[in-house]
Amino acid sequence: SCAIARQVDFVVRDVWRDLYARRWKAFADCLRFQGCEEWQQLYRETLFGRLECTLEVFDREKKLGFAMAAMAARVQFEMATGGYVARYLSASEVRPENISHDENYRLRFCPPSACASLRPGLRDIDAKTEVPPRGSPWRKTVRTPVYPYRVLEGVGDLRVGQGVELQWKMQFGSPFGWWFGHLEELHIDPDRKTALATVTFRHFPANSRWYRLAVRFGDDELRPCSS
């Protein structure tokens, strides 16, 4: 009957979804967020390298400057090696990085706590013009998809002493990376829409200019960090 056929279809879809998620968890998280359901077809497209997802890669190119950071890239599976090819989103030209299957733990989708605000994958309705911060030497503006270029708004439920991730970029026109640190101080403004935080990055030496940063956040303005 039609009812039995529908039930079988649901079971088959769930089986393919589970198979997909076990093999490519970060890809599955991305596709689920975007409402994809044709998991058998998605499995085939991913296996043959015909599907790309915007993911975040930890420890980009294993360079010290990207330690404890996650950077946005367009990632696809490479069947010949069983690994991945990551093409980093950047205002300047960057060579792709090959990531082995054993290092698939370096891949993740947008953090769950940020998904609702950043809305990754909704490119068509989320384009905006990125404006340089006040006093910046940058002069040009570019039209970019919001994720992962958008400033995450809100103060959230932060607690002093906890681990946090800071949105940060080296150059205008590039997307934000996420940089892991510890919340040392937090002063929430009276309107509770903005706050001033002091964040420490303990993987840097204590005498480094990057060890401790003061960050004002909460609205959608792009600001320089101050040490």
N, C-alpha and C positions, 0 to 999 in steps of 0.2 A: 504494500500500500504506500501511498504518498507519505503518510506519517512515519512509517518505518524507514523509508528512503531518506527522509529529512534527518531522522535520528542517526542513521548510519553516516550521513554527510557530516554531522556535528562531531561524531566520534573520530572519523578520519581526519577532520580538520584539527581536532585537539591533539591527535597523535603526531601530525606533522608539525604543529606548533611546538610540542614538547621536544621533538627531535631537533628542530631548528634551534630552540633555546639552549639545549644541551651543547650544541656544537658552536653556536655563535651568540653568546649571551648578550653582549653589548649591541649587536645588530638587532637582536630580538627586542630588546628594551626600546630601541629607537623606533622600530616598525610598529610595535604595540602602541606606543604613544601616539603615532600618527593614524591609528585605527586600521591598520592592515590586517587582513584575515585570510588571504589566499596563501597559506603557508607552504603548500606543496609547490606552487609556482615560485614563491619567494626562495624556497630551498634551492630549486634548480637554478634560478637567476644568480643567487649568491655563489653557489658552487662553481659556476662557470665564469665568475668574475664580472658579471654584467650588472651587478647591483652595488651601488655605493651608498654609504651612510655617513652623515656628519657625526663623528664621535670625538672623544677627547683622549689624548694619548699621554700617559704618564712618562716622565723622564725622557722628553723628546731627544732623539738621537744620542741618548746616554751622555749628553753634555752636562758638565757641572752647573752651568748657568740655568739649566732647566730642572735641576733636582727639586723634588717635592712640589712639582708643578704638573698641571694637566693642560695640554694645548690642543686646540681644535684642528681637526684634519678631516678630509674626505678619505674614507677608508674602504678598501675592497679586499675580498678574499682572493688569494692567488692559488689556484688548484695545483699548479706545477710544483710548488714548494710546500703547500699546506700552511703557508703563512699569510701575511697581509702586506699590502702596500698602503702607506699613509702619505697623502699629499696635503701638507700643512697649508692652512689658510694664512696668507701673509700679504702685506703690502709690497714686499720685495720677493724676488724669485728664490724659492727654496727647493732643493732637491728632494725627491720622495725618499722616505725611509722604509726599508724592508724590515718587517717585524716577524719573528719566527712564531710558529704555533705554540712553542713552550712559553712564549711571553705574551700570550693573549690576555693575561691578567693586567697588562698595561693599558688595555682598552676599556673605556666605559662610555655610557651615554651621559647626557646632561644630568647633573645631580638631581635627584627626585625633589629636593626642597626648592629647586629653582625652576622646575619644568613649567609649573602653572603660570609663572610670571614671564619667563623667556619664550615660552611656546615654540620650542624647536621644531623645525620642519614646515612651519606655516609661512613660507617665504613670500608668496604672492601678496598677502594682505599685510605683511609686516615690514615692508620696505620703509626705510626712513633715511634722512640725510644726517650724517654724523657731523657734528659741529665741534671744532677744536675748543679746548678749555680756554677761559679768559687768561690772557697773558702768554698764550702758547706761541712759539715761533711758527707753528704750522699754519698755513694759509688756505689750503684747498679744502673742499668738502667733497665727499663721495657718497653715492647712493648705494646702500648695502642692505642685505637681509638682516633683520634684527638679531636673530640668533646665529652665531655667538658674538655679535657686535653690540648688543644692547646692554645698557647698564641695568643691573638688577636693583630694583627699588624695594624699599621697606627696611625697617630696623630689625624685625623678627624677634625671636625669643632667645636672645644671646645671653650668655653668662660668662663672667670673668673667669679665666682659667681654662676654658674649653678650647679645643681645636677648632679653627675656622679656616675658610678658604676665601682669599681675597681676589677679586677681579683686578687684573693688572695687564697693561700692554706696554711694549717698548716703543712703538711708533704709531703715529696716527695712520688710520686706514687699515691697520691689522686688527684681528679679533682679540678679545680678551682671553687671557689664560687664567687658570685658577691656581693660586699659590697658597700652599698650606702653611699656617702659622698658628700662634697661640694668642688668645685675646688677653692682654695684660691689663688694660683699663677700658672702661666704657662710660661715656657721659651722654645720656639721651637728652635731646633738646625738649623744652616744655611742650612743643606741639606733637612730640613723639613720632614725627615724620622723618627727622634726621638725627644723627648722632655723631659723636667724635670718638673714635676708637684708637687705642694704641695696640699694635700687633707686633709680636716678636717672631722672628724666623730663626729658630735655634740651629738650623743646619749651617748658618753663617757664623763666622767668628764673632765674638761679642764686640770687637772693635771695628767691625765692618759697618759701613754706612747703611747696609741693607738689613742689619740685625733687628732694628726697631724702627717702625714707621708709624706716623700719625695719619689717620685716614678719616675724612669726613664722608659720610655716606647716608643713603636713605632715599634721596631723590634721584632724578634721572640725569643729573649733570656729570659731565666728565671732568675730573679734577686731577691735578698732579699730586703725588704723594710727597710728604715731607718727613725727613728723618729727625 
